[in-house]
Structure formats: C-alpha cells, structure tokens
Amino acid sequence: MVNLGSWMNKLLIGWGVDPKIADTFDEIIIAVLLIAVAVGVDYLCQYIFVGSVKKLSEKSRFFWDSLLIKRKVVHNLVHAIPGIIVYALLPMAFIRGKELLLISQKICAVYIVIVLLLAINGFILVIMDIYNHREVNKNHSIKGFVQVVQVLAFFIGGIVIIAILVGKSPATLFAGLGASAAILMLVFKDTILGFVAGIQLSANDMLRPGDWITVPGSNANGTVLEITLNTVKIQNFDNTISTIPPYTLVNNSFQNWRGMIESGGRRVMKSIYLDLNTIKFCTPDMLDNMRKDIPLLADYKPDEGVTPTNSQMFRIYVERYLTSLPVVNTDLDLIISQLQSTEYGVPVQIYFFSRNKVWKEYERIQSDIFDHFFAIIPKFELKVYQYSD
C-alpha cells in the first residue's frame, strides 16, 4: 500500500521543515488534501452526472427523470462518490495514527450512509409523485404509506449509523431491539395506529383528499386537504383547519358527503305543518278559483266521483311546481307525502333533490322554493300552523 503520509513526511523534511513538526502534521495535511480532492471530485461529478440528467430530462418525453432532479436523488447519489473515494484512501494517509484513521473512517462511513438515505428518501418521493401524476390515482392518497416507508428507511439507517459509531454489527443491535419491542410499540403507538387506520381508510375507500366530511363531537366540518400517517387535515367552511388522527375516524363514526357530490343532486327534505282546522273538501267554486289563479292547476280535473281536499290540491301543486323547476332533478326521487298528525298540525313532507350541490346555492334554492310555498298556501284556503299563547 502506498504510504501517502510517509511521502508527505519526506516532502516536508525536504523543504526544510523540522522532522518533529513533519511527523505531527504530515498525515493531517494528507487528510486535508484528500478532503479538498473529494470536494473537487464532488463538483466535477455533479457537473457531469447531474448536468447530463438535466439535459436528458429537457429532451425526454417522460417526466420521471426530471423528478429525479427535483427530489435530489441524483445529487445525493453523486455526493456519495467522494465519500467512498476518501474512505478508500484514508488507510494510505494514516499509517501511524490508527485511532485517527478509525475516527475518520467512521465519520466518512456515517456521511455515506446519510447521503444514501437522502437518495433513498428522494426516490420514495419520486415514486409517490409518479403515482399521484396519474389521474386515476388522485383520489387515493398514498402519503401515509410513503411516510411509513420513510420512517422505516430512516429507522434502519439510524441503526446502521449507531452500529458504525459504536463499532457493533447492525444485526446485533437489531437483535437487542427485540427485547425492547414493548417500549418501541409504546413510543410509536400513534404511528402504528395511524398506519393501520390509513390502510383501512384506503382499502375501504372511506376517505379521499377533496372529500367533504363531518365528524360528530368535533369542530371538523369541511374538505379533506391531506391524509398523512398521523393526521387527517380538514379545511372547515370558516377556513379554519382541523386535524384528526386517522384512527379516530376508523374507531368513531363520521359522515362523508362524497356520495351526494358525485350523485345527480343534493337532497332537500323539509316539512310544512298545516293547521288541521283549515283542511276541508274543495267546493266547485274553490276548484274553479284554483284553476284560474294558479296556472299549474289550470288543467287539473279530479277523478269522477272524487272530491279532493284543499290539502290534497296543495300537494298536487307542490309536485307540479317542483317538476317545472330546472334546478330540481326529477330523475331522482320526488315525494310529497302527508305524515302522522301532531300537536303542531299536519306535516306535509317535501322530499326532492337540487341539481346544484354547492352549499351557498343549495341553501338559496331551497329557501326560495319554500318561500314560494308559504306564500301560495292561502290560495288553497289553508294556514300554516303557528304556535300562539
């Protein structure tokens, strides 16, 4: 093996340096020179390899190569090259200083492990980016799974680093961790529960980014922004942010409005309470007035031998009116029914679906419709029940 330290020692003595000083600083100078060479090699490799990948990504029709640059996968892999070179040359620099050689090699090895971990982490993120790029996968977040892999990778990397520093085999440390499994499970309890809950939420398609959810017993009522290993981030309708552990959603109930949003309409179900004392059979004059004053009933003819009530005429009108509105989806259920009478009158339940599902417009539409019903009720000689002392 070439002794760079001895070579530097002779060179220093040849330059007139005192032999004692030469013996003290020869190997240190070599180490500094090795670091300088490594830095130079790093810059050269970055220029060659990273520059080449950048040029290829500009011409390529694929996008994964640009992701390798964005996530610094290539950068970190290149950073490992000078570390490997220095590690290989260190025994040539330190012949007498065995302890210094050992410390230097450990530092170098830790550096190599760290940059390789960063490269692995970047590659994991590249895989996530490629997955999320596909339109079909945008509603199925894998961020929680990615975080588990990241934690696992850095955990293993951390064990390897500790093994390097203490001079033990990583297998020995992993064997020792078996006895501490209970403590580790306690420390990583939330992470483990979050991972299991994330699998359940994803496998059963219970939750996606962009879903509107309501969580009883909390202030969470809004759109899911992000699903991670330990939290589900929700932007509420007042623009506040709520964070909930995934296992809370699995263990407890929550309401997901995705089905409503993906369907053809948003349900409206309200009741109008009619005063029981105003319900009566319609006279011929009443029916004539209704046909004249209410265009939607102009062609109405009762079945032969049947005398309709004013409550029945109101229900017929409600159905015809709703059917005539473009904002009502008549392809979905539209049901007007009379429910069990109560001390507050006779409830007429009105059940239909609004085509517009946006919260603000939905509220406006149903308010306008029921305002119309309340205003037209007197034309049927009916009254809405209203409590009074």
Disulfide bonds with the S-S distance in Angstrom:
none
